[in-house]
Amino acid sequence: MTRVARVLFVCLQNAGRSQMSAALFERAAGGRHEAASAGTTPAARVHPEVVTVMDELGIDMSDRVPRRLDEAQAEWAELVVTMGCGDACPYVPGTRYLDWDLPDPGGRPIAVVRVVRNAIAEQVEALVEELDRAAARNSPSTGSA
């Protein structure tokens, strides 16, 4: 069995970028890796325009609720992907961090939110491929000698 990676996606409100990232990651990983998302100052709900563009891909986000980032989540993750939270994101020694420079889709026209969604999808696909390769390298050999 290959090792599962735990990835935490973090943005400011946990209402757009990090929510889309976690949902797209879950779909791309197909259960091979785990994802969670959080925000440093969570909004009351996921941005409606985000729900709309994700629904276009068959991903229902209407029931997702923004969550506040806490230390336990950061410690759970092997990889933290930040998107605009800067110094508000906790630093956990030994945890790998990536920063994705993506615009906040909140309140933007649907066409702009689609562009952000598609950029996230590309980065998520590359990340899942990287994690799959790492898991394959680290899994016990099933071949015979």
N, C-alpha and C positions, 0 to 999 in steps of 0.2 A: 504494500500500500504506500502511495506517495504521501509526503508530508504536506499538510494543509497550511497555507500562509494566512495570517490574520491581518487585514488591512483596514485602517480607520481613515475615513475621508472627513476633513474638517474645513468648514468655511465660517463666515461670521454668523449668519442666521440659521443655518441648517435648513434652508427653505428653497434652495436652488441647486447650486453647483455640487455640494456634497451629497445631497439626496439623489441627484441624477447619477453621480459617479457611483454611489453604492448600488443603485438599482441596475445600472448598466454592467457593473462589475459582477454582480450576482448572476446575471444572465450569461455573461461571457464565460465566467468560471464554471458554470454548471455544477456547482457543489464541490468543486475541487479546492476552493479556497473560500474563506469567510470574509464578510465585509460588514462594517458598521459605519454610521455617520453621526456627526454631532456639530454643534456650533458654539462659538464663544458667547454670543448674545442671541439665543434662539428667537425666531419669530413665532407668532401664534399659529401659523399654518404654512404649509408648502405653498409657494407662489402659484396662483392659478394658471399662469402661462406655462409654468414648468409641468404642471399636471397635464395640460393640453398637449404639449409637444411629446411628452413621454407616452401618452395614450396613443399617439400616432404610430408608435412602435409596438403597441400592444402591451405596454407596461402601465399597470394601474397604480398610480401614486396618490389617489384621492384619500386613502385612509392613513397615510404616513403623517407622523407628527414630529415637528422639530424637537431635538433633544439638546440639552446643555452638555457641553464637553466637561468631563471630569477627569481627575487623575487616574481613576481605575480604568477608564476606557483607553487612555494613552498607554497605560502599563499593559493592557490586554494585547495591544497591537504590536506586531513585529515591524510594521511599516505604517507610517503616518503620512498621508498625502494632504498637504495644506493648500488652501486656495484663498488667499487674501486675509488670513487672520493674523499674520505678522507675529509680534511679540506676545499676543494674547494666547497663543497656543502653548501648552505646557511642553517642556522639554524633558524627556526621559532618557537618561544615559543608556547607550546600548541599543536604542531603537533607531531604525533607519527612517530618515525623513526625505520626502520629495516635495517640492513646491511647484504647483501647476499655476501658471499665470493666466487666469481666465477671468473675463469680465463677469460681474454679478448680473444674472439675467432678470432679477426682480424688477418688475414694472416696465420691462422692455417690450418692444413689438415682437409678435410671434416669430417673424422672420429672423430677428436677431437671436432669440432664444433657441431657435433651431440650429443656428450656426454654433452657438455655445454647446448645445447638446451633441452636435456632430464632432466638435473638437474633443469633447470629453470622451465620446465613444472611441475615437482613434487612440487617445492616450490610454484608455482602459484596455483596449484590445492588446496594445503593445505591452502593458504591464502584466496582463494575464499570461501572455506568451512568455515573458521573462520569468514569471513565477513558476510556470509549468516546466520550463527548462531547468530551473534551479531544483525543483522537486524531483525531476527525473534524475538529475545528477546525484542527488542525495538519497535516493531510494535504494534499498538493498537489491543487488543483482538477482535476477530470476533465471539467468542462464546457467548451464552446467559447465564444469571444468573439463 
